[in-house]
Amino acid sequence: MFTKETYVSRRNRLKKQVGSGLIVLLGNEQSSMNYKDNWYHFRQDSTFLYFFGIDRAGLVAVLDVEDDTEIIFGDELTPDDIVWMGPQKSIREQASEIGVGVTKPISTLDSYFQDALAKKREIHFLPPYRPENLLKLSSWLQTSPASIKSIVSVPLIKAVVAQRSIKTPEEVVEIEKGINTTGEMLKTAALLARAGMTEAELAGQLQAIAIKDGGDLAFPTILTVNGQILHNHYSSAQLQAGQLVLVDCGAASSMHYSGDMTRTFPVNERFSNQQKEMYEVMMTAYEQAVAMLKPGVRYKDVHLQACASLVDGLKQFGLMKGDTQEAVSQGAHALFFPCGLGHMLGLDTHDMEDLGEEYVGYAEDQQKSNQFGLKSLRLARALEPGFVLTVEPGLYFNPDLIDLWAGEKMHADFINYDKVANYKDFGGIRIEEDFLITPEGSRLLGNPVPRNMEEFRSSAG
């Protein structure tokens, strides 16, 4: 946990930004897998962690802005709980450690909200992403579950986003812990990968690294020889010589701050000429994107520059043609890069995505595009000092998508489908690294991780 003063300061700023009413922040419950007491690994809500730091299930916090009071609602352990779980700090003790002086049982929440509704108090809450929290809010606020989405508090969303977007030095330290562990996962993958082993076998080795220092996986590892499928998790597929392995993984620190990095390498440790050519095209796009990172630059413009760089590179090998900027404007490049360049990173891998991309990644004067590829850009707004984000260009040769576009002659003025057909078994490649925006520009976070196969081999041997 951070210091008591950190959490008190965060909550005071939140109350000042929201201005009036009750702020309700829900923690998460335990979530059952296949019967009630067989739980998934518990993950606390990230916004609850940000303002309270208590990594415990079944809590609800209410901040009364007018009265300047703070209450944490939750049930203390029963004797049965202690038998099965052992002695733990009380909720009162945990609340005191982060500057909250009042705790009450969960059972008192019904009457608390009844009184608030009777007094016509303004009640602020964030969009619930778990069904149990949706049903709780529906019951407390005496409204249907279907109507909850329409009455979430936009002022609260904006206030939370404003705080969580700017990472403090203490947060950056935690993020770098996750990133450094992630880097070890990637280097291990490159060292151990060999023909005949399965994707799952290799992914299991990486998970061990993520948890050994008290953290966990930040998200399910993407480890695949079918990198053309963007979020293709590991399977029983065997690695074969000549294939490309794409590893997109992330470790979270013990305080849940995430790393998120990607490397792509050949199973037999040497790129074919075709693989090397495409890798160099991708790396040029990466370098051009990174060079643009500084305060005031819109990340959408960084994304579009990376897209233009990919088009220029593909034109060199006859896969694309025509005017580069026009190809990007019309979305022709999305056959090979059908996603966004990056996203915010922090307590969540896609930081604050539960609050809505339109608030996290876009300014009020920006609208998300409906264009294939560009519509998947999670971050478009102007960069600010304190932002932590990913840069992750790639090239993806999805044979099903290629056949679909070729059959419909989509963007035929820009795509040489005869040449593209020779890449239908290529797979996909991606590189991803994490950056802090500084007043002067940007800083690569974490210990350096080799970016190409020659460096991987030298680091391993």
C-alpha positions in Angstrom: 0.0 0.0 0.0 0.9 3.6 -0.4 0.9 6.0 2.6 -2.2 7.0 4.5 -1.6 10.6 3.3 -1.7 9.4 -0.4 -5.1 7.9 -0.1 -6.5 10.8 2.0 -5.2 13.3 -0.6 -6.7 11.3 -3.5 -10.1 11.2 -1.8 -10.1 14.8 -0.9 -9.3 15.8 -4.5 -12.1 13.5 -5.7 -14.6 15.1 -3.4 -13.5 18.6 -4.4 -13.8 17.7 -8.1 -17.2 16.1 -7.9 -18.5 19.0 -5.7 -21.6 17.7 -4.1 -23.6 14.6 -3.2 -22.7 11.0 -2.3 -19.8 9.2 -4.0 -20.4 5.5 -4.0 -17.4 3.3 -4.9 -18.0 -0.5 -5.0 -15.3 -3.0 -4.3 -15.5 -6.5 -5.9 -16.9 -9.7 -4.5 -15.4 -13.1 -4.7 -16.4 -14.7 -8.0 -17.3 -18.4 -8.1 -16.0 -20.7 -10.9 -18.1 -23.8 -10.8 -19.6 -23.9 -7.3 -20.0 -21.3 -4.6 -16.8 -21.7 -2.5 -14.5 -22.5 -5.5 -13.4 -18.9 -6.3 -11.5 -17.4 -9.1 -8.4 -15.5 -7.9 -9.8 -12.4 -6.3 -9.1 -9.1 -8.1 -10.2 -5.9 -6.4 -11.8 -3.1 -8.4 -9.0 -0.8 -9.6 -10.7 2.5 -8.7 -11.4 1.1 -5.2 -7.8 0.2 -4.9 -6.7 3.7 -6.1 -8.7 5.5 -3.4 -8.6 3.0 -0.6 -5.9 0.5 -1.2 -7.7 -2.3 0.6 -7.4 -5.6 -1.3 -10.4 -7.3 0.3 -13.7 -8.7 -1.1 -17.2 -7.4 -0.2 -16.5 -3.7 0.6 -18.5 -0.6 -0.4 -17.3 3.0 0.3 -19.4 6.1 0.5 -18.0 9.6 0.5 -20.4 12.4 1.6 -19.1 15.5 -0.1 -21.2 18.0 1.9 -20.6 16.5 5.3 -17.0 15.5 4.4 -17.6 12.1 5.9 -16.3 8.7 4.7 -17.7 5.3 5.5 -16.5 1.8 4.5 -19.3 -0.8 4.6 -18.3 -4.4 5.0 -18.8 -7.5 7.2 -16.1 -8.5 9.7 -14.9 -12.1 9.7 -17.0 -14.7 11.6 -15.5 -17.5 13.7 -16.2 -19.8 10.7 -14.2 -17.5 8.4 -11.3 -17.5 10.8 -11.3 -21.3 10.9 -11.1 -21.5 7.1 -9.0 -18.4 6.3 -7.0 -17.7 9.5 -6.9 -14.4 11.5 -6.8 -11.2 9.5 -7.0 -7.5 10.1 -10.4 -6.2 10.8 -12.1 -3.8 8.4 -11.9 -1.1 11.0 -8.1 -1.6 11.3 -7.7 -1.5 7.5 -9.9 1.5 7.2 -7.9 3.4 9.9 -4.7 2.7 8.0 -5.9 4.7 5.0 -7.6 7.5 7.0 -11.2 6.3 7.1 -12.6 6.5 10.7 -16.1 4.9 10.2 -17.0 1.4 9.2 -20.4 -0.2 9.2 -21.9 -3.6 8.3 -23.2 -4.2 4.8 -26.7 -4.8 6.1 -27.0 -1.1 7.0 -26.6 0.0 3.4 -30.3 -0.5 2.5 -31.4 2.0 5.1 -28.5 4.3 4.3 -29.6 4.6 0.7 -33.3 4.8 1.6 -32.6 7.8 3.7 -30.5 9.4 0.9 -33.2 8.9 -1.6 -35.8 10.3 0.8 -33.7 13.4 1.1 -33.2 13.5 -2.7 -29.4 13.4 -2.3 -27.4 13.3 -5.5 -25.8 9.8 -5.7 -22.7 9.4 -7.9 -21.5 6.0 -9.0 -19.3 4.5 -11.8 -20.5 2.1 -14.5 -20.6 -1.4 -13.0 -18.9 -4.1 -15.1 -19.8 -7.1 -12.8 -23.4 -8.3 -12.6 -23.5 -8.5 -8.9 -22.6 -4.9 -8.5 -25.2 -3.9 -11.1 -27.9 -5.7 -9.1 -26.7 -4.1 -5.8 -27.0 -0.6 -7.3 -30.4 -1.5 -8.8 -31.6 -2.6 -5.3 -30.2 0.3 -3.4 -31.3 3.0 -5.8 -34.7 1.4 -6.3 -34.5 1.3 -10.1 -34.3 -1.5 -12.7 -30.9 -3.0 -13.7 -31.6 -1.9 -17.3 -31.7 1.8 -16.2 -28.5 1.8 -14.3 -26.3 2.6 -17.3 -28.3 5.7 -18.1 -27.8 7.2 -14.6 -24.1 6.7 -14.0 -22.3 9.8 -12.9 -20.4 11.5 -15.7 -18.9 14.0 -13.3 -17.5 11.2 -11.2 -16.2 9.3 -14.2 -14.4 12.5 -15.4 -13.0 13.2 -11.9 -11.6 9.6 -11.6 -10.1 9.7 -15.1 -8.5 13.0 -14.4 -6.7 11.6 -11.4 -5.8 8.1 -12.5 -4.5 9.3 -15.9 -1.6 11.2 -14.3 0.8 8.7 -12.7 2.7 9.8 -9.7 6.4 8.8 -9.2 5.3 6.2 -6.7 2.9 4.7 -9.2 5.6 4.6 -11.9 7.8 2.6 -9.6 5.0 0.0 -9.2 4.4 0.0 -12.9 8.1 -0.6 -13.6 8.0 -3.6 -11.2 5.3 -5.1 -13.4 7.2 -4.2 -16.6 10.5 -5.6 -15.4 8.9 -9.0 -14.5 7.2 -8.9 -17.9 10.5 -8.4 -19.5 11.9 -11.5 -17.7 8.9 -13.4 -19.0 9.6 -12.4 -22.6 13.3 -13.3 -22.4 12.5 -16.6 -20.9 10.0 -17.3 -23.7 12.7 -16.6 -26.3 15.2 -18.8 -24.5 12.9 -21.8 -23.9 10.9 -21.8 -27.2 11.8 -24.8 -29.3 10.1 -27.0 -31.9 7.9 -29.7 -30.5 6.8 -27.9 -27.3 3.3 -26.6 -27.0 2.1 -23.0 -26.6 0.6 -24.0 -23.3 3.8 -25.5 -22.0 5.7 -22.3 -22.7 2.9 -20.1 -21.3 3.0 -22.1 -18.0 6.7 -21.2 -17.6 5.8 -17.5 -18.0 3.1 -17.6 -15.4 5.5 -19.0 -12.8 7.7 -15.9 -13.3 4.7 -13.6 -12.9 3.6 -15.0 -9.6 7.0 -15.8 -7.9 7.5 -12.3 -6.4 4.0 -11.9 -5.0 2.3 -10.5 -8.2 0.2 -12.2 -10.8 -0.6 -12.2 -14.5 -2.0 -8.8 -15.5 -4.1 -10.5 -18.2 -4.2 -14.0 -19.8 -1.0 -14.5 -21.8 -1.3 -14.3 -25.5 1.3 -16.8 -26.8 0.6 -18.2 -30.3 2.0 -19.2 -33.6 -1.1 -17.7 -35.1 -0.3 -14.1 -34.4 -2.5 -12.9 -37.1 -5.4 -13.4 -34.6 -5.0 -10.4 -32.4 -6.0 -11.9 -29.0 -5.3 -15.6 -29.6 -4.4 -17.2 -26.3 -2.2 -20.2 -25.9 -3.4 -23.7 -26.8 -2.2 -27.2 -27.3 -0.7 -26.2 -30.7 2.9 -27.4 -31.2 5.6 -25.0 -32.1 7.3 -25.9 -35.4 10.6 -24.7 -36.9 10.1 -21.8 -39.2 7.0 -20.5 -37.4 6.8 -17.1 -35.7 5.8 -17.1 -32.0 4.0 -14.0 -30.8 4.2 -13.4 -27.0 2.0 -10.6 -25.6 2.2 -10.9 -21.8 2.0 -8.8 -18.7 2.8 -9.2 -15.0 1.2 -7.2 -12.3 3.0 -6.0 -9.2 1.8 -7.0 -5.8 -0.1 -3.7 -5.8 -1.7 -4.7 -9.1 0.1 -2.2 -11.4 0.5 -3.8 -14.9 3.2 -4.3 -17.4 2.2 -5.1 -21.0 4.9 -6.0 -23.6 5.1 -8.0 -26.8 7.9 -9.7 -28.7 7.8 -11.9 -31.8 10.5 -14.4 -32.7 11.0 -17.5 -34.9 11.0 -20.9 -33.3 14.2 -21.8 -35.0 15.9 -18.6 -33.8 16.4 -17.3 -37.3 14.1 -15.2 -39.4 13.4 -16.1 -43.0 14.1 -13.4 -45.5 10.4 -12.7 -45.7 10.0 -12.6 -41.9 13.0 -10.3 -41.5 11.7 -7.9 -44.2 8.3 -7.5 -42.4 9.9 -7.2 -39.0 12.0 -4.3 -40.2 8.9 -2.6 -41.7 7.2 -3.0 -38.3 10.3 -1.7 -36.4 10.5 1.4 -38.6 6.9 2.2 -37.7 7.7 1.7 -34.1 10.6 4.0 -34.2 8.7 6.7 -35.9 5.9 6.5 -33.4 8.2 6.6 -30.4 10.0 9.7 -31.8 6.6 11.6 -31.7 5.9 11.0 -28.1 5.7 14.2 -26.2 3.2 16.4 -24.4 0.6 18.1 -26.6 0.9 15.5 -29.5 -2.4 13.7 -30.1 -1.9 10.0 -29.9 -4.2 9.6 -32.9 -1.6 11.4 -34.9 1.1 9.0 -33.6 -1.2 6.1 -34.6 -1.7 7.5 -38.1 2.0 8.1 -38.6 2.7 4.5 -37.7 0.1 3.4 -40.2 1.7 5.6 -42.9 5.0 4.1 -42.1 3.6 0.6 -42.4 2.1 1.4 -45.8 5.4 2.9 -47.0 7.2 -0.3 -45.9 4.7 -2.6 -47.5 4.9 -0.6 -50.8 8.6 -1.4 -50.9 7.8 -5.1 -51.2 4.9 -4.7 -53.6 2.1 -5.5 -51.2 0.6 -2.0 -51.3 0.6 0.8 -53.9 -0.7 4.3 -54.5 -0.6 7.4 -52.4 0.4 6.6 -48.8 -1.7 9.2 -47.0 -4.8 8.4 -49.2 -4.4 4.7 -48.4 -4.3 5.5 -44.7 -7.2 7.9 -44.9 -9.4 5.3 -46.6 -8.3 2.6 -44.2 -6.6 0.3 -46.8 -3.7 -0.4 -44.3 -6.2 -2.0 -41.9 -6.0 -5.3 -43.9 -2.5 -5.6 -42.2 -3.0 -3.5 -39.1 -6.7 -3.7 -38.0 -6.3 -2.3 -34.5 -5.0 0.7 -32.6 -1.4 1.6 -31.8 -1.7 1.6 -28.0 -3.6 2.3 -24.8 -3.2 3.8 -21.3 -1.5 1.5 -18.7 -1.7 1.5 -15.0 -3.8 -0.5 -12.4 -5.5 -1.9 -15.5 -3.8 -3.2 -18.5 -6.3 -1.2 -20.6 -6.3 1.4 -17.9 -9.8 2.6 -16.8 -11.5 0.9 -19.8 -14.4 0.1 -17.5 -15.1 3.9 -17.3 -15.5 4.3 -21.1 -13.0 4.9 -23.8 -14.7 8.2 -24.7 -13.7 9.6 -21.4 -10.3 7.9 -21.0 -8.8 7.9 -24.5 -10.6 10.8 -26.2 -11.0 14.5 -25.6 -14.4 16.1 -25.6 -13.8 17.5 -29.1 -12.9 14.1 -30.5 -15.2 11.4 -31.8 -14.3 7.7 -32.2 -14.2 6.6 -35.8 -16.4 4.0 -37.3 -13.8 3.0 -39.8 -12.5 -0.6 -39.6 -9.2 -0.6 -37.8 -9.3 3.1 -36.6 -12.4 2.4 -34.6 -10.3 0.1 -32.4 -7.9 3.0 -31.4 -8.3 3.2 -27.6 -6.2 6.3 -27.1 -6.5 9.4 -29.3 -6.2 12.4 -27.0 -3.3 14.8 -26.6 -0.6 13.4 -24.4 0.2 14.9 -21.0 3.1 14.5 -18.6 2.4 11.6 -16.4 0.5 9.5 -18.9 1.8 5.9 -19.1 0.9 4.2 -22.4 1.8 1.4 -24.8 3.2 1.6 -28.3 2.5 -1.6 -30.2 2.6 -1.6 -34.0 2.2 -4.9 -35.9 1.6 -6.6 -39.2 -1.1 -9.3 -39.4 -1.7 -11.5 -42.4 -5.1 -13.0 -41.6 -6.0 -15.4 -44.5 -9.7 -15.2 -43.9 -9.7 -11.4 -44.0 -7.4 -11.4 -47.0 -9.8 -13.7 -48.9 -12.8 -11.6 -47.9 -11.2 -8.3 -49.0 -9.8 -9.8 -52.2 -13.2 -11.3 -53.1 -14.9 -7.9 -52.7 -11.9 -6.0 -54.3 -11.8 -3.8 -51.3 -9.2 -1.0 -51.6 -7.9 -2.6 -54.8 -6.3 0.8 -55.8 -3.9 0.4 -52.8 -3.5 -3.4 -52.3 -1.8 -5.9 -54.6 -3.7 -9.0 -53.8 -1.6 -11.2 -56.0 1.5 -10.3 -53.9 -0.4 -10.5 -50.6 -1.5 -14.1 -51.4 2.1 -15.1 -50.9 1.9 -14.0 -47.3 -1.3 -15.9 -46.3 0.7 -18.3 -44.1 2.9 -15.6 -42.6 1.0 -15.2 -39.3 1.4 -12.0 -37.4 4.1 -9.9 -35.7 4.0 -7.2 -33.0 6.3 -5.3 -30.8 5.0 -3.5 -27.7 6.7 -1.4 -25.1 5.6 0.9 -22.3 6.3 4.6 -22.0 6.0 7.5 -19.6 5.2 10.9 -21.0 7.6 13.4 -19.4 7.7 17.2 -19.6 10.4 16.9 -22.2 9.2 13.9 -24.2 9.0 10.3 -23.1 10.9 7.7 -21.2 10.9 3.9 -22.0 9.9 2.2 -18.8 11.6 -0.9 -17.3 14.8 -2.6 -17.9 15.8 -2.9 -21.6 14.5 -6.1 -23.4 16.0 -7.1 -26.7 13.9 -6.1 -29.7 15.3 -8.5 -32.4 16.3 -12.1 -32.6 20.0 -11.4 -32.8 19.8 -9.5 -29.5 17.7 -12.3 -28.0 20.3 -14.9 -28.9 23.1 -12.8 -27.4 21.2 -12.1 -24.2 20.4 -15.8 -23.9 23.8 -17.2 -24.5 
